Amino acid sequence: MASSSEPGPADTSQPENDQAKSPSVECSPKKGLTTLSTSTSSYEPLETHDPTLNRLAVTMFQKVHEYLQAELTSSESEYQLLEQMNKVTAAKYKDLTQVAGNVGKGIIELNAKFKSLEVYLEQIDQIEDNISKLEHAAYKLDAYTVRLENKFKALTAEKR
């Protein structure tokens, strides 16, 4: 224990066997020996302590305990919130995955139905082209009949 304390110049008059007899005195700042620690602790073995200081120390430790407990509780609640958010997000993505799968199946079914109807759709397109040609021919025929009617009226008007 002598290696942990270094006697100062004022302590050279004390015999070394006093330090060896009482190791608690060896580290005591109140007894005049210098130590490596610069702490000014009020704790001395077998010495009475100030009750106000004890009460204040207990209060301080309780307040520090409450503060640290609140910090840990707050961090824990934040992690619980994050965990809940992650669970809700995972469930939402699972639902979206199921919806996307159903949409994909629906698209596949619609494509199959479209392919089965494609032949009929082509026939409808052909019929529409034929109707359009027929309509065009009907307009030409109507225009031709109007011209014939006008010629007929002109010929019958000349004969009278």
C-alpha positions as a LaTeX table, in Angstrom:
\begin{tabular}{lrrr}
\hline
Residue & $x$ (\AA) & $y$ (\AA) & $z$ (\AA) \\
\hline
Met1 & 0.00 & 0.00 & 0.00 \\
Ala2 & 2.97 & 2.26 & 0.35 \\
Ser3 & 3.25 & 2.34 & $-3.42$ \\
Ser4 & $-0.20$ & 3.96 & $-3.78$ \\
Ser5 & 0.72 & 6.97 & $-1.63$ \\
Glu6 & 3.66 & 9.25 & $-1.83$ \\
Pro7 & 4.53 & 11.13 & 1.34 \\
Gly8 & 5.11 & 14.83 & 0.89 \\
Pro9 & 7.97 & 16.86 & 2.38 \\
Ala10 & 6.02 & 17.59 & 5.58 \\
Asp11 & 5.32 & 13.89 & 6.12 \\
Thr12 & 8.94 & 12.72 & 6.21 \\
Ser13 & 9.04 & 13.14 & 9.98 \\
Gln14 & 6.43 & 10.38 & 10.54 \\
Pro15 & 7.71 & 6.88 & 10.88 \\
Glu16 & 6.80 & 4.44 & 8.19 \\
Asn17 & 5.49 & 1.89 & 10.67 \\
Asp18 & 2.54 & 4.24 & 11.54 \\
Gln19 & 1.53 & 4.12 & 7.89 \\
Ala20 & 1.87 & 0.35 & 7.85 \\
Lys21 & $-0.24$ & $-0.03$ & 11.01 \\
Ser22 & $-3.24$ & 1.97 & 9.76 \\
Pro23 & $-3.85$ & 1.64 & 6.03 \\
Ser24 & $-7.04$ & 3.73 & 6.26 \\
Val25 & $-5.03$ & 6.64 & 7.66 \\
Glu26 & $-2.56$ & 6.27 & 4.83 \\
Cys27 & $-5.13$ & 7.46 & 2.27 \\
Ser28 & $-6.71$ & 10.10 & 4.48 \\
Pro29 & $-6.51$ & 13.71 & 3.31 \\
Lys30 & $-7.54$ & 14.91 & 6.81 \\
Lys31 & $-4.58$ & 13.25 & 8.50 \\
Gly32 & $-2.12$ & 15.23 & 6.48 \\
Leu33 & $-0.80$ & 12.55 & 4.13 \\
Thr34 & $-0.95$ & 13.26 & 0.44 \\
Thr35 & $-2.32$ & 10.61 & $-1.83$ \\
Leu36 & $-2.53$ & 10.11 & $-5.56$ \\
Ser37 & $-6.22$ & 10.95 & $-5.39$ \\
Thr38 & $-7.19$ & 14.60 & $-5.27$ \\
Ser39 & $-10.61$ & 13.71 & $-3.93$ \\
Thr40 & $-11.79$ & 15.60 & $-0.88$ \\
Ser41 & $-14.07$ & 12.92 & 0.46 \\
Ser42 & $-15.64$ & 13.59 & 3.84 \\
Tyr43 & $-15.64$ & 9.91 & 4.67 \\
Glu44 & $-13.34$ & 8.96 & 7.45 \\
Pro45 & $-13.61$ & 5.64 & 9.29 \\
Leu46 & $-15.02$ & 5.87 & 12.81 \\
Glu47 & $-15.86$ & 9.53 & 12.42 \\
Thr48 & $-19.33$ & 11.07 & 12.73 \\
His49 & $-20.83$ & 12.63 & 9.62 \\
Asp50 & $-22.96$ & 15.69 & 9.09 \\
Pro51 & $-26.63$ & 14.54 & 8.88 \\
Thr52 & $-27.54$ & 17.41 & 6.55 \\
Leu53 & $-24.80$ & 16.39 & 4.19 \\
Asn54 & $-25.98$ & 12.77 & 4.37 \\
Arg55 & $-29.57$ & 13.82 & 3.69 \\
Leu56 & $-28.48$ & 16.00 & 0.75 \\
Ala57 & $-26.32$ & 13.18 & $-0.63$ \\
Val58 & $-29.22$ & 10.72 & $-0.36$ \\
Thr59 & $-31.54$ & 13.25 & $-2.04$ \\
Met60 & $-28.98$ & 13.82 & $-4.80$ \\
Phe61 & $-28.59$ & 10.09 & $-5.43$ \\
Gln62 & $-32.38$ & 9.65 & $-5.48$ \\
Lys63 & $-32.74$ & 12.49 & $-7.97$ \\
Val64 & $-29.95$ & 11.09 & $-10.16$ \\
His65 & $-31.61$ & 7.67 & $-9.93$ \\
Glu66 & $-34.98$ & 9.16 & $-10.92$ \\
Tyr67 & $-33.37$ & 11.07 & $-13.79$ \\
Leu68 & $-31.55$ & 8.02 & $-15.12$ \\
Gln69 & $-34.67$ & 5.88 & $-14.68$ \\
Ala70 & $-36.70$ & 8.45 & $-16.65$ \\
Glu71 & $-34.08$ & 8.54 & $-19.39$ \\
Leu72 & $-34.08$ & 4.76 & $-19.66$ \\
Thr73 & $-37.88$ & 4.63 & $-19.58$ \\
Ser74 & $-38.08$ & 7.28 & $-22.28$ \\
Ser75 & $-35.59$ & 5.40 & $-24.46$ \\
Glu76 & $-37.45$ & 2.16 & $-23.85$ \\
Ser77 & $-40.78$ & 3.73 & $-24.79$ \\
Glu78 & $-39.23$ & 5.17 & $-27.95$ \\
Tyr79 & $-37.93$ & 1.73 & $-28.89$ \\
Gln80 & $-41.35$ & 0.22 & $-28.16$ \\
Leu81 & $-42.95$ & 2.86 & $-30.39$ \\
Leu82 & $-40.46$ & 2.10 & $-33.15$ \\
Glu83 & $-41.16$ & $-1.60$ & $-32.76$ \\
Gln84 & $-44.91$ & $-1.00$ & $-33.04$ \\
Met85 & $-44.37$ & 1.22 & $-36.09$ \\
Asn86 & $-42.24$ & $-1.47$ & $-37.70$ \\
Lys87 & $-44.90$ & $-4.11$ & $-37.02$ \\
Val88 & $-47.65$ & $-1.90$ & $-38.48$ \\
Thr89 & $-45.49$ & $-1.09$ & $-41.50$ \\
Ala90 & $-44.69$ & $-4.77$ & $-42.05$ \\
Ala91 & $-48.40$ & $-5.63$ & $-41.84$ \\
Lys92 & $-49.22$ & $-2.82$ & $-44.30$ \\
Tyr93 & $-46.57$ & $-4.06$ & $-46.74$ \\
Lys94 & $-47.91$ & $-7.59$ & $-46.36$ \\
Asp95 & $-51.40$ & $-6.32$ & $-47.23$ \\
Leu96 & $-50.02$ & $-4.35$ & $-50.17$ \\
Thr97 & $-48.15$ & $-7.44$ & $-51.37$ \\
Gln98 & $-51.39$ & $-9.41$ & $-51.26$ \\
Val99 & $-53.24$ & $-6.63$ & $-53.13$ \\
Ala100 & $-50.47$ & $-6.48$ & $-55.74$ \\
Gly101 & $-50.64$ & $-10.27$ & $-56.14$ \\
Asn102 & $-54.42$ & $-10.10$ & $-56.64$ \\
Val103 & $-54.03$ & $-7.29$ & $-59.17$ \\
Gly104 & $-51.40$ & $-9.35$ & $-61.00$ \\
Lys105 & $-53.75$ & $-12.35$ & $-61.12$ \\
Gly106 & $-56.54$ & $-10.08$ & $-62.37$ \\
Ile107 & $-54.32$ & $-8.74$ & $-65.14$ \\
Ile108 & $-53.37$ & $-12.26$ & $-66.18$ \\
Glu109 & $-57.05$ & $-13.25$ & $-66.31$ \\
Leu110 & $-57.94$ & $-10.12$ & $-68.31$ \\
Asn111 & $-55.12$ & $-10.82$ & $-70.77$ \\
Ala112 & $-56.37$ & $-14.39$ & $-71.23$ \\
Lys113 & $-59.94$ & $-13.14$ & $-71.81$ \\
Phe114 & $-58.68$ & $-10.52$ & $-74.25$ \\
Lys115 & $-56.79$ & $-13.18$ & $-76.21$ \\
Ser116 & $-59.88$ & $-15.35$ & $-76.34$ \\
Leu117 & $-61.94$ & $-12.37$ & $-77.56$ \\
Glu118 & $-59.28$ & $-11.11$ & $-79.96$ \\
Val119 & $-60.68$ & $-13.15$ & $-82.87$ \\
Tyr120 & $-64.13$ & $-11.66$ & $-82.31$ \\
Leu121 & $-62.68$ & $-8.18$ & $-81.97$ \\
Glu122 & $-60.92$ & $-8.58$ & $-85.33$ \\
Gln123 & $-64.22$ & $-9.69$ & $-86.86$ \\
Ile124 & $-65.90$ & $-6.62$ & $-85.38$ \\
Asp125 & $-63.17$ & $-4.43$ & $-86.89$ \\
Gln126 & $-63.72$ & $-6.07$ & $-90.29$ \\
Ile127 & $-67.48$ & $-5.61$ & $-90.02$ \\
Glu128 & $-66.95$ & $-1.96$ & $-89.10$ \\
Asp129 & $-64.72$ & $-1.49$ & $-92.16$ \\
Asn130 & $-67.34$ & $-3.17$ & $-94.34$ \\
Ile131 & $-70.11$ & $-1.00$ & $-92.86$ \\
Ser132 & $-68.07$ & 2.10 & $-93.47$ \\
Lys133 & $-67.51$ & 1.04 & $-97.10$ \\
Leu134 & $-71.21$ & 0.21 & $-97.42$ \\
Glu135 & $-72.14$ & 3.60 & $-95.97$ \\
His136 & $-69.81$ & 5.32 & $-98.38$ \\
Ala137 & $-71.38$ & 3.35 & $-101.24$ \\
Ala138 & $-74.87$ & 4.28 & $-99.95$ \\
Tyr139 & $-73.93$ & 7.98 & $-100.00$ \\
Lys140 & $-72.66$ & 7.61 & $-103.55$ \\
Leu141 & $-75.84$ & 5.77 & $-104.50$ \\
Asp142 & $-77.95$ & 8.46 & $-102.86$ \\
Ala143 & $-76.05$ & 11.18 & $-104.68$ \\
Tyr144 & $-76.47$ & 9.26 & $-107.95$ \\
Thr145 & $-80.22$ & 8.80 & $-107.37$ \\
Val146 & $-80.58$ & 12.54 & $-106.64$ \\
Arg147 & $-78.86$ & 13.31 & $-109.96$ \\
Leu148 & $-81.06$ & 10.78 & $-111.77$ \\
Glu149 & $-84.15$ & 12.24 & $-110.20$ \\
Asn150 & $-83.11$ & 15.72 & $-111.24$ \\
Lys151 & $-82.50$ & 14.53 & $-114.81$ \\
Phe152 & $-85.83$ & 12.73 & $-114.81$ \\
Lys153 & $-87.61$ & 15.84 & $-113.59$ \\
Ala154 & $-85.80$ & 17.89 & $-116.18$ \\
Leu155 & $-86.79$ & 15.44 & $-118.96$ \\
Thr156 & $-90.40$ & 15.28 & $-117.85$ \\
Ala157 & $-90.55$ & 19.04 & $-117.63$ \\
Glu158 & $-89.32$ & 19.31 & $-121.24$ \\
Lys159 & $-91.97$ & 16.90 & $-122.51$ \\
Arg160 & $-94.79$ & 18.90 & $-121.11$ \\
\hline
\end{tabular}
